[in-house]
Amino acid sequence: MGNLQNVDYSTKVIEMKSITKKFGPFIANDHIDLTVYKGEVHALLGENGAGKSTLMNQLYGMIEPTQGDIYIHGQRVKVTNPNIAIGQGIGMVHQHFMLVEPFTVVENIILGCELTKSMGVLNMQKAKDDVKALSEKYGLFVNPDDKIEDITVGMQQRVEILKALYRGADILILDEPTAVLTPQEIKDLIGIIDNLTKEGKTVIIITHKLKEIKEVADQCTIIRRGKCIDSVKVEDVTEEELAAKMVGREVTFKVPKDDAQPTDVVLSIKDLVVKDNRGLVAVNGLSLEVKRGEILGIAGVDGNGQSELVEALTGLRPTESGQVCVNGKEITNFSPRKVMDNKVSTIPQDRQKRGLVLDFTVYENMVLENFINEPFSKKGILQKDAIIDYAKKLINTFDIRPTDETAHAKSLSGGNQQKVIIAREIMNDPDILIATQPTRGLDVGAIEYVHKALVKQRDENKGVLLISLELDEIMNVADRIAVIYEGKIVCVMDQKDATEMKLGLEMAGGKK
């Protein structure tokens, strides 16, 4: 839980009054009021597409409100661009980082406000010293000389926070800060937020992770479909109450399902060896079977060969040796198209890079894999009406918002982008569905939805291979659990026999 002793309730640092934002006929924010106090960790909670990021993008000057007023430190301010927000002491760390990958940490932090010596020469030593002092003050340890492309996502996030602090931010907006972090990095981030508020900074977190709100936030404002539903003290509510306010109904945290009724083997992997981008062995003689009518979960710490395994199964990475069979037919080293033709569907771990063409419309993304087939194509000519009718049906069935099939995929929230992918992959009627991190960055309502969709596939006698870094998800959804360690399956157990302790030991190579 947040540190209430850091909060100064006599000082309002942000007041947003009756903020309304329209995009054409669509109302993203509908007369929202928000008050944030000095030293507070204030959570903005809502489903994907509820309007949280839109609200904060107005505070940061990325977009302008259609109507409403913004007060910063009691003064009414027209925030027409981010430079005005930065000048008012506001910094924002976006969900998708705004960093120049070939540049170093220090180059990214000082970009746009470089320190120079005489004759306009960059004073890199002074910059490095300043960055080092800032990073030590807030527990944001980074190496100023590392290149962005060589550091972890968690480290990149620290660079973004330092970038804001370097520009004098005393109000920090963090948009979905834990969506791409490992459990250890999340723990580190919570410590960093604690350090920031102890130094008198104010933090606004956009999130839908209830557990983290309970751990870190003092106050929580809930937004649902563009409207402010409630503002509550975090210590006064349970996770279940927050979930119900957010979604507008009770949410089941544990997906209801009957015992699995597995039948014949649908996916068989034997002695698979796959190399990573550096030419090192990432999947090391891995063997596994998935049956129809079951969800087999693969648990493991990130970087133990999961990505390379999925890429090899789906034709995106060559295998060195071993065998992959679907329904008894070998598909090793088949092209992605041939893999799909053999009734394999995939929910990829990176929805933006691998799951969607962001500049395409929703209806175009819905038929990416089968536009060559009737009724979407006749004699090689695309049948737009048929594609749009199909997309409308899927939007309705899978509750994709906004309900506009002509919207571009990049304009959708993360959760709705994920729903587009799930709709497409499930409607392809696979025999085996490979789901990689299917709920990464999703809210509880969307997570519940995805889990039910996976169980429904299982109950329709399909095989489901679920790869997730979320141990809770694996234990909740899978019928059998395999643990991957250093590219090998080190154990397979029935979900009923699995405990966090047992799985954690295997994931850390404890038996070895």
N, C-alpha and C positions, 0 to 999 in steps of 0.2 A: 504494500500500500504506500501511497505517496507520503511525503514528509510534511504534515500539516504545520509543524512548527516553523517551516520556512515561509509560510504564506502570510502576506500582509493584507488583511481584508479591508484595510482603510484606503488602499491604493488600487484603483482600477487602471490597468495598463491598456486594456482593449475593451471598447464597447462597439458592437455592431448592432445597429438599430434598423429593424424592418427591412433587412437586406433581401431584395428580390432580383433574380437573374433569369432572363428569358433568352432562349435560343429559338428564334422563330416562335411557333406556337407552344414549344416545350418549356415548361417552367421548372428550372433546375433547383432554384431556391425560392421559397415562397414566404416572404415576410419573416425572416429569421432574426431573432435577437440572440446575442451572445455577449456575456461579460466575463472577462478574465482578469484575475488579480495578480499582483506582483508576487513572484516566488512560487506561483502555483504550477502544478502539472495538470493541465486541463485536457481531458480526452474528448475527442469528437467521435462519437460512435454511430455507426449506421451501416446498412447493407451496402454491397457494391452498387454504385449508381444512385445512392441516396442523395448526393449533392454535397458531401463533406469537402472533397478536394476543390470543387467549384467555389465553395464559400471561402476557403483559405486562399485560393488563387486571386480572389478579389481583395483580400486583406494584403496580399503581397504585390498587387498591382499587375498581375499577369492578364487579368480581364477586369472590365469595369462593371459595377452593378447597374442593372436597369433602373433600380431605385433603392433608396435607403442611405443611411449615413454611417460613416466610420469615424470613431474617436480614438486617438492614440494619446495616452497620458493626459486625457481630459480635453484635448484639442481636436476639433473637427478637422479632418484631413481628407483631401481628395487624392486618393492613391491611384494615379493614372498609369504608373509604370513601376517596375521593381526598384529602380534607383531611388524613387521617393520613399518606398518602404524601407530600403536599406538605410537611407538618411534618417529615418524615424527609429532606427534600431531594431528592425525586423529582419530576420534571416529565415530562409526556407530551404529545407532539404527535401528534394522531390523524390518520389518513389523510384523513378528511373533517373539515375545520377547524371548531372550535367558536368562531366569531367572530360578533359582532353587526354585520351589514352596514352599517346606517345610521350606526353609531358611528365615531368617528375611531380612528386607530391607538392614540393614547395612552389614550383612553377604554376601549378593549378591554383594553389591557395592565394598567390599574389596577383594572379591574372586580372588585369583591369585596374589594379591599384599598386603598380610596381614602385619599388623604392629605387631612386637613382642617385648616383654620386655626380660629381661634376661632369660636364660634357654628355650628360644623359646616359652614362654607363650604369647598368643594373647593379645595385648593391646586394648581391646574392647572399653574402655572408650575414649582413644585418637581417635580411629576410629569414634566413635559416635560424638565426638566433631567436628572432621574434616567434617563429612557428614552434621552435623547441620549447620556449618559455610557456607559450599558450598550451601546448600539448601536455606539458608537465602539470600545469595548474589544474587542468580539468581531467587528468587521467586518460587523455586521448593519445596514447603513445603510437607514433608513426615515425618511419624513417624518411626525413625530408628528401633524400636522394633517390628513393625507390620510384620506378616508373609506375604509373597507374595501371598499365596493362599487366604488370607482374604481381600485383597485390590482390588479396582476397576482397570479396564484396564487403565484408565487415570493415576492413581497413579503408576501402573507398568511402564508405559511409562516414568514417571518422574524418576523412579529408574534407568531405562536404560540410560537416559540422564545424571544423576548424576554419574553413573558408568563410562561413557566416560569422564566427567569433572574431576573425581577423578584421572583418569589416565593421566591427563594433556592435554586433547584435546583442541586445539584452532580452529580446523575445524571439524564441526559436520555434518554427513550425516544422514538425517532422511528419512527412506524409508516408503512412504505412512503413514505419522504420524497421519493423521486424520481418517483413514479408519474405526477404531473401536471406535471412541470417540463420546460422546454425544455433542450436540451443545454447552453446557456450557464448557465442557472440551476443545473443539476446541478453544473457546474464551480464555481460560486460557493458552493454548499452544501458541497462537499467542503472548500473553503478555510475555511468557517465552522467545520466540525467540527474541522479541524486547529487553529484558534484556540482552540476550547473545550478541547481536551485539553491544549494547551500551558499553559492556565490551571489545569490540575488537575481539570477536569471529566471525568466518565465518560459515554460515549455508548453506548446500545444501539440498534442499527438493526434493524428488522424489514424484511426485503427478500427478493426472489428474483432480483435482478439481479446476476449473477456478476461482471460487469465492474467494477461499483461496489464489490463486496466486496473484490476484488483491489486496488482503488485506495485504499480508505479504512480497511478493518478490520484489526485485529491478530489477533483470535481469531474463530472462527466455530463456532456450535453448529447442527447440522443436525437438524431435526425432520421426521419422516415419519409421516403418519397418526396424529398424537398422541403418538408415541414419540420419545425422544431417540436418534438414530442414532449420532452422533459429535460430538466437539468437537475442532477442529483449529486449529493455527497457520496463518494464511492464507498465509504465505510458503512453507509446506511442501507446498501442494496446487495443482493446476492447475484451471482453470475446468471442464474435462471431468470431473475427479475429483469436484469439488463437485456438478456436475449429476447424476452417477451416484448419489452418496450421497443426493441430495435426492429423486430420482425412483425410485430402486431399480433402474435399468437404464441402459444407455448411451443418450445422447440425441444425435440428429443436429441439429447447429446449422444445417446447410444442408439445406433440404428437397429430397429426391431427386425429380427430375422429368424427363420426356423433353422434347424440343423441342416447342414449341407447333405445333398444326396449325390455324391460324385459317381460318375459312370466311367467311360473309357478315356484313355489318355488323348488329349487334343494337342498339347505342345510337349515335345520331348527335346531336351538339350543334353548332348553327350560330349564330355571332355572338351568343352569349347575353350579355345585360346584366342584372345583378341588383344591387339596392341593399342596403346593410346597415341596421342598426337606426337609424343616425343619418341615413339618407337619402342617404348617399354611395355612389358606384358602387364595388362590391366585386368584381364579376365584370364584366370590361370587354371585351365582344366576343369571348368565348371560343368556340373551335371545337375539336371532338375527335370521334374515332370509336373505338368499341370493337367488336371482332369476336367472334363465337362462337369458342370454343376458344382464347381467350387471356386472360391477366391483364394489364391495362394499369394500371401504377402511376403515381400522380400524386405527384411529389416537390415539396417547397417548404417554405420557412420559414413557421411559423404566422402567420396573419393576412394571407395573400395571396389570400384569397377562397375557400379550401377549404370552410369551413363554409357559406357562402352558396350556393356551387355545389351542394353536396349537398342543402341545404334546397330549392333551386329544382327539382332533379331529382326530389325525392320529394314535391313538392306542399306543402311546409311554408312556402314563401316565394314571393311572386309574382315573375315575371320582368317586366322593363321591355320588353324586345324580344328577338328571336332565336327559335330553334326547338329543341325537344327531340323526337326521334322514337325509338320503340322498335319494332323489326321493321318499319320503314317507316311506322309510324302515328304521327301527331303527338300528343304528350301534354302539350304546353306548358300550364302553369297548370291541369293537372288536379288534382282533390282527392287527398289521400293514398290514399283508398280506391280511386279510379279508377286511380291509378298502380299500386297493388298488383294490381288486376284485369288490368292489362296486363303481368303477369309480371315485375314489378320487386320485388326483396326488398332490404332494407337492414339492415346491422349498424351502428347509430348510434354516434357517437363518445362520447356520454355515456350509458352503459348505464342509469344510475339515473334520469335525467330523461326520456330518450326511448325506452329499450329495454324497460323493465319497469314494471309497477305494483307497487311494493315491498310494499304491504299485501295484495296478492293472493297466493294459493298458487302453487307451481310449476305445478300442472296448469292453473290458470286462465291463467297467463302463456303457457303453451304454445299455447293456442288463441285468444289475443287477436285475431288477424287473421282467423280463419276459423271462429269459434264459430257463425256464422249458417248454416254449411253442414252438410249431412249428412256423417257420422253424428253430429256433435256437437249438432245441433239438429234436431228434427222438429216441424213445424207450429208453429214459434216457441218450442218448449219445449226447454231445454237437457237433453241426455242425459248426466248426470254419469258414469255407468258407462263410457260410450264415451270421454269426455274423459280419465278417469283411466287407462283401459287404454292410450290413445294416449300419455299422459304417461309412464307406466311404460316403454313401449317406447323412447321418446326418451331417458329417463334412463339406460337400459341401453346404448343405442347410442352415446350421446355421453359416457358415463362421468361423469355429474353426481353430485356428492356434497354432502350426504348423499343416499342413494337414497330419499328420502321425498317423494313428490309432494304431500303436504299441508303441507310446510314453506312458510313465507312467504318470498317472494323476498328480503326485506330481511335474512333470517337467513343467507343464503348468502354465501360469500366472493366477492370480485370475479371471480375466474376462473370459478367455478361459475355466477355470474350471467351471465357472458359466454357460457358454454356453453348456457345455457337459450335465449338470444337466437339463437345460431348454429343450434341444433337447430331452433328454430321457423322461422327464415328459410329454411334449406336444405330443410326438409320442405315448404315452400310451393311447391317445384319452379319456381324463377324461370328466366327466360331471361337476365336480367341481375342479378347480385348486386353491390350497392354496399357495399363494406366500408370503413368509416371508422375508423381507429385500432383495428383489430380485436384487437390484442394489448396495448393500453395497460394496464399494471398487472398483466400476467400473468406466471407463472413459466415457466421454459424448457420444462417438460413440456407445459404448456397452449399455449405459443406454437407448439411443434412440431405439436401437435394442430390448431390453427387453420390453420396454413400448409398442412398436408396436406389439410384440408377444402376450402380455397380451390383448391388444385391439382386435387382430385377434381372440383370443380364445372367447372373448365376442361376436364378430360379427358372430362367428360360433355357437351361441346359447348355449355356455357353461356359467356356473357361475364362477366368479373369486372373491376370497376373498384375498384382498391385505392388508398385515400387514406391516407397515413401520414406522420408527421413523422420516423419512424425510417428513416434512409437505408439502414441495413443491411437492414431488412425489405424495402424497395422493391427493392434490388439482388438480394436473395436470392430473392424470390418472383415478381416481375413478369417478363413476357416482353418487353414494351416499356415504356419509361419516358417520361412527359411531365413537363416542369417547369413549374410555375405560378409566375408572378411578377407582382405588381400586378394580379391578376385576369385575366391572359392566359396562354395556353400559349406559352412562348417557344421551346421545342424539344421534339421527340419523337425518341427514339433507341432502337435495339435494345439490350436488356439486355447483350448481348455486347460492345457498343461503349462501355458506360457505365463511367466510373471515378468515384470519390468526388470527385476534383479537377474533372473536367468538370462533374459535376452541381452541385457546390458553387459553381462559378463562375456557372453559369446561375441557380441559386437566389438568389444574391446580386445578380443583375442585372448581372453582370460584362460581358456582351456589350454591354449598353447603355452 
